[in-house]
Amino acid sequence: MMAVEKVPMLAEGHAKMEAELRALKLERPIIVDAIETARAHGDLSENAEYHAAKERQGQVEATIGDLEDKLSRAQVIDPKTLSGDKAVFGATLTLLDEDDKPVKYQLVGQAEADAKAGKISYNSPIGRALIGRSVGEEIEVTVPSGDKYFLLDKIEFI
């Protein structure tokens, strides 16, 4: 028997996923109505409205299935309950780049990642390089744009 792999996420990401799931479930009857309306127009082989509605229905159902799967395996983590001197999921890390310019990242789940907002996946190249590191450690990361070097300056659980 296979073990079910947990999907770590923050409460904020969990709530966002639940909201997206509710919205998609509300869209279901609208899509069914669109299919029925398009079906009433006659020949389905050349009915663009019908094909577009069926395609959207497939996308919505696939996304609903994916979200339900992730939510059923969710392991919600509150960073405020964590502590320690190592970089872990949920921690907010201040790094110094090669020019000693501070860069702040929070280690989050894949579905929550948003680099512009300073949230990086624990599974990303930088995230994997940071997990388990302590303040004062130098980190070398190979990313598509080349090698990057950082110094882990601060670990916060906020």
C-alpha positions in Angstrom: 0.0 0.0 0.0 1.4 3.4 -1.0 1.7 6.1 1.6 -0.3 9.3 0.8 2.1 12.1 0.3 1.1 15.2 2.3 1.0 18.6 0.6 2.4 21.2 3.0 0.8 24.6 2.8 0.2 27.7 4.8 -3.3 28.5 6.1 -3.5 31.4 3.7 -2.8 29.1 0.7 -5.3 26.6 2.0 -8.0 29.2 2.2 -7.2 30.5 -1.3 -7.5 27.0 -2.7 -10.8 26.4 -0.9 -12.1 29.7 -2.4 -11.0 28.7 -5.9 -12.7 25.3 -5.5 -16.0 26.9 -4.3 -15.9 29.3 -7.3 -15.3 26.5 -9.8 -18.1 24.4 -8.3 -20.5 27.4 -8.7 -19.4 27.7 -12.4 -20.5 24.1 -13.1 -24.2 24.8 -13.6 -23.4 27.8 -15.8 -21.3 25.6 -18.0 -24.1 23.0 -18.2 -26.5 25.8 -19.2 -24.1 27.0 -21.9 -23.8 23.4 -23.3 -27.6 23.0 -23.4 -28.0 26.4 -25.1 -25.3 25.6 -27.7 -26.8 22.1 -28.2 -30.1 23.7 -29.1 -28.4 25.5 -32.0 -28.3 22.3 -34.0 -25.4 20.5 -35.7 -22.8 19.9 -33.0 -19.9 19.1 -35.4 -19.6 22.7 -36.5 -20.9 24.4 -33.3 -18.0 26.4 -31.8 -20.0 27.5 -28.7 -20.7 23.9 -27.9 -17.1 22.8 -28.3 -15.8 25.8 -26.3 -18.3 25.0 -23.4 -17.3 21.3 -23.4 -13.7 22.3 -23.4 -14.2 24.7 -20.4 -16.2 21.9 -18.6 -13.2 19.6 -19.0 -10.8 22.2 -17.7 -13.1 23.0 -14.7 -13.6 19.3 -13.8 -9.8 18.6 -14.0 -9.0 21.6 -11.8 -11.7 20.7 -9.3 -10.2 17.2 -9.1 -6.7 18.5 -8.6 -7.8 21.0 -5.9 -9.9 18.4 -4.1 -6.9 16.0 -4.2 -4.5 18.7 -2.8 -6.9 19.8 -0.1 -7.5 16.2 1.0 -3.8 15.7 1.5 -3.1 19.2 2.9 -0.9 19.6 5.9 -1.6 23.2 7.0 1.4 24.7 8.8 1.3 27.9 10.8 4.8 29.5 10.8 4.1 31.3 14.1 4.1 27.9 15.9 7.5 27.0 14.6 10.9 27.9 16.0 14.5 27.0 15.7 17.7 28.0 14.0 17.3 26.1 10.7 15.4 27.1 7.5 12.2 25.1 7.3 8.9 25.2 5.5 7.0 28.4 6.4 10.1 30.3 7.6 10.8 33.8 6.3 14.4 34.1 5.4 16.5 37.2 4.8 19.4 36.5 2.5 22.2 38.8 1.4 23.0 38.5 -2.3 26.5 39.0 -3.8 26.2 42.8 -3.4 25.1 42.5 0.2 21.6 43.5 -0.8 19.0 41.9 1.4 16.4 39.6 -0.3 13.5 38.2 1.8 11.8 34.9 0.9 9.2 32.8 2.7 9.4 29.0 2.0 5.9 27.9 0.9 4.1 25.1 -0.9 4.2 24.8 -4.7 0.6 26.1 -5.1 1.4 29.2 -3.1 4.7 30.2 -4.7 4.8 33.7 -6.0 8.4 35.0 -6.4 7.2 38.6 -6.9 5.6 38.5 -3.5 8.7 36.9 -2.0 7.1 33.4 -1.6 9.2 30.6 -3.1 8.4 26.9 -3.2 10.4 24.7 -0.9 10.8 22.5 -4.0 12.3 25.2 -6.2 16.1 25.2 -6.7 16.6 28.1 -4.2 14.1 26.5 -1.8 15.8 23.2 -1.8 19.2 24.9 -1.3 17.9 26.8 1.7 16.0 24.0 3.6 18.0 22.9 6.7 20.5 25.8 6.5 21.4 28.0 9.5 22.1 31.7 9.9 25.6 32.6 8.6 25.8 29.8 6.0 26.7 30.6 2.4 24.4 29.1 -0.2 25.2 28.5 -3.8 22.3 27.9 -6.1 22.3 27.0 -9.8 19.3 28.6 -11.5 18.5 29.0 -15.2 20.3 32.4 -15.3 23.4 30.9 -13.8 25.0 30.4 -10.3 23.8 32.6 -7.5 25.4 33.0 -4.1 23.7 34.1 -0.9 24.4 34.4 2.8 21.6 33.4 5.1 21.3 36.4 7.3 18.1 35.9 9.3 15.4 33.2 10.0 12.0 34.4 11.2 8.8 32.6 11.9 6.1 35.2 11.2 
